[in-house]
Amino acid sequence: MSQPKYKILIIEDDKQIQKLLEVSLEEHAFLLKLCGTQKEGMSQMIQFNPDLILLDLGLPDGDGKLFVEKIREFSNIPIIIVSARNGEQEIVDSLNLGADDYVVKPFFTGELIARINSALRHALKKESTPLLKVGALELDLEKREVKLNDGALHFTPLEFSLLKFFMQNSGKALTHAQILKNVWGVGYQSDTKILRVFVNQIRKKIEIDPNQPKLLITISGVGYRFG
């Protein structure tokens, strides 16, 4: 049985980058639609019905972050920013507006394809799935149990909620504000100290070496990525 061919909408006005993406992604059997403006991109959202969007920020008809905002009004389609802008605040703002990931130009095509596959896997997961699994780590939403290598782990209710959010968003770059808002609620978005404390507690329970984590990774100045 052949693998499904995922459709990717590329919104990028640089012809050289367009060609690089076209050659690299078609080699991996993705179906592509290329356009150079937000207006074209919005039109292709309806006509092409993509599974994922690769989006540049410096577009002729405005900042790509405006496109993210518009899309998030009606769709949860994975959006990966591919931009030469490497400022910390630019990355944080893009993720907070709803982008799933951020890749800085110049990039390795192998890494970009891995990010694409990760985002597609996450999009295919049903949030209603009672059992979340990442490697040997399991979280049972119904029984509210956490197991590692089939051994039970003790988690406080708040630790459980935080781990659940990370595992539901496995492979996705998450900002401090996104995590705090979703787990602690509105009003906690700037309390990175409490988040750091709970992340350290979770690492002690799930990582072989908490000082060199392999599952719960820090994205410097931005937030965390799980899995």
Salt bridges, closest charged atoms under 4 A:
GLU12 OE1 - LYS105 NZ 2.72
GLU22 OE1 - LYS19 NZ 3.84
ASP56 OD1 - LYS105 NZ 3.48
ASP63 OD2 - LYS65 NZ 2.92
ASP63 OD2 - ARG85 NH1 2.96
GLU90 OE2 - LYS65 NZ 2.40
GLU90 OE2 - ARG85 NH1 3.48
ASP100 OD1 - ARG72 NH2 2.87
ASP100 OD2 - LYS172 NZ 3.41
ASP101 OD1 - ARG115 NH1 3.00
ASP101 OD2 - ARG225 NH1 3.29
GLU111 OE2 - ARG115 NH2 2.76
GLU138 OE2 - LYS133 NZ 3.45
GLU159 OE1 - LYS205 NZ 2.60
